[in-house]
């Protein structure tokens, strides 16, 4: 991974997009996504930070799309969804994409960015997509977002560190949807912690700590409902992945 990707920084506005895929077709969707879309978005000024097939709901596909500025979002998406790449492949994508409306527009909390790893070299990085992504999504009480962010940062700092990498702390943006062709969830606000674990032993330890943290946050009055959790495996070309050669998928 010797390529220079230092220019790919500052994509702190992040869409968390969770798709429902036709039964048994999520790996096919992931292969198409890997083949056609990451570089297309990058050329237009957005970034596919990572893409995943969920482990516990295997007909769900999850990905993160980053922007540097809110004003970039309608420009990039108009260019993409009215452009040649999407026009060529949208038929087969739509044939197995059942629902794409489960999306949150979020912003990285200062000091807690989502890391941008080098792109996977399809020849030199065979098997590089290792580890498991874990997203802890918490529905917070309106007007208590700042407190909830601080509380989540505090409890996440106590998560077991062995075979765990922090991969971002996010909060929903209080902004109108400036590209309404792509719907966003309206049940806001949310805060999200993202982590990567090396193996299933680390995942079990992390989830036990997350369960306790959610109970504490609920008892503290910061949450307005049950948490959501995403546990997902990176596709072969996902930038966001466990970065060690000894990692187990």
Secondary structure, 3 states (H helix, E strand, C coil): CCCCCCCCCCCCEEEEEEEEECCCCHHHHHHHHHHHCHHHHHHHCCEEEEEEEECCCCCEEEEEEEECCHHHHHHHHHHHHCCHHHHHHHHHHHHHEEEEEEEEEEEECCCCCCCCCCCCCCCCCCCCCCCEEEEEEEEECCCCHHHHHHHHHHHHCCCCCCCEEEEEEEEECCCCCCCCCCCCCCCCCEEEEEEEECCHHHHHHHHHHHHHHHHHHHHCCCECCCCEEEEEEECCCCCCCCCCCCCCC
